[in-house]
Amino acid sequence: MSEPSERPDLGSVTPEDFQPAIGQTFEARPPAPGGPLPLVLAGIRRRTGPLGFREPFSLEFLGPRRPAYGQGMYRLSHPRLGDLEVLMVPAGVSDAGVSYEVSFG
């Protein structure tokens, strides 16, 4: 993974890059007006993919019930991991808050 001042290469990040950040807070900033959304990395879901390609995986985040943001491109920031421009998708609502998913193929 790169230094926080650099933007990580989304094509080369792996689940191991994010593993130490489970339970830590990220900040998601929408492209349109709206404040930052604090998200806690709740888990990493690994999937199997074709041989010779990066292992597909998803980051699972939990945010507050309000405000709830829709699907879209967000700047996801973390003090150690830096900034990532990702597609974030709301995945569900529970008493704990709104869950969001960011997938890497």
C-alpha positions in Angstrom: 0.0 0.0 0.0 1.2 3.5 -0.6 1.9 6.4 1.8 -1.2 8.3 3.0 -0.2 11.4 1.0 -0.5 9.3 -2.2 -3.6 7.9 -3.8 -3.5 4.1 -3.7 -3.7 2.2 -6.9 -7.1 0.6 -6.8 -6.0 -2.1 -9.2 -3.4 -3.4 -6.7 -5.0 -3.1 -3.3 -5.7 -6.4 -1.5 -7.8 -7.5 1.5 -4.6 -7.6 3.5 -4.1 -3.8 3.0 -7.4 -3.2 4.8 -7.3 -6.0 7.4 -5.5 -3.8 10.1 -8.2 -1.1 9.6 -11.2 -3.3 10.7 -13.0 -1.5 13.4 -11.5 1.9 12.4 -13.3 4.9 11.1 -13.0 6.1 7.5 -14.5 9.3 6.1 -16.7 9.2 2.9 -17.1 12.4 1.0 -19.8 12.6 -1.7 -19.1 14.4 -4.9 -22.2 16.6 -4.4 -22.7 19.0 -1.5 -23.0 17.2 1.7 -20.9 16.7 4.8 -18.5 13.8 5.3 -20.0 10.6 6.4 -18.1 8.6 9.1 -18.0 4.9 8.3 -16.5 2.1 10.4 -14.9 -0.8 8.5 -17.0 -3.7 9.8 -15.5 -6.5 7.8 -14.0 -7.8 4.6 -15.8 -10.3 2.4 -13.5 -12.4 0.2 -14.7 -14.1 -3.0 -13.1 -16.5 -5.4 -12.2 -15.3 -8.9 -10.4 -16.5 -12.0 -6.8 -17.7 -11.6 -4.2 -15.2 -12.5 -6.3 -12.2 -11.3 -6.5 -10.4 -8.0 -8.7 -12.0 -5.4 -12.1 -10.2 -5.6 -13.3 -8.7 -2.3 -15.7 -6.3 -0.7 -15.3 -3.9 2.2 -18.3 -3.7 4.5 -18.9 -0.5 6.3 -21.4 0.6 8.9 -22.5 4.3 9.1 -25.1 6.2 11.0 -28.8 5.9 10.1 -28.9 9.7 9.3 -27.7 11.0 7.0 -28.0 8.0 4.8 -26.2 8.4 1.4 -27.1 6.7 -1.9 -25.0 4.8 -4.4 -22.3 6.8 -6.0 -18.7 7.7 -6.3 -17.1 8.8 -2.9 -13.7 9.8 -1.7 -13.0 7.4 1.1 -10.3 8.6 3.4 -8.3 6.9 6.2 -5.2 8.3 8.0 -3.0 5.3 7.1 -4.5 4.2 3.8 -4.9 7.6 2.2 -7.7 8.6 -0.2 -9.5 6.2 -2.5 -12.1 7.2 -5.1 -14.6 4.3 -4.9 -18.1 3.3 -5.9 -20.0 2.9 -2.6 -23.4 1.1 -2.5 -25.9 1.1 0.4 -26.4 -2.5 1.3 -29.0 -2.4 4.1 -30.4 -0.8 7.2 -30.5 -2.1 10.7 -30.8 -0.8 14.3 -27.0 -0.4 14.2 -27.1 1.9 11.2 -26.7 1.8 7.4 -24.4 -0.7 5.9 -22.4 0.2 2.7 -20.3 -2.0 0.4 -17.3 -1.2 -1.7 -16.2 -4.0 -4.1 -12.9 -4.7 -5.7 -12.9 -7.1 -8.7 
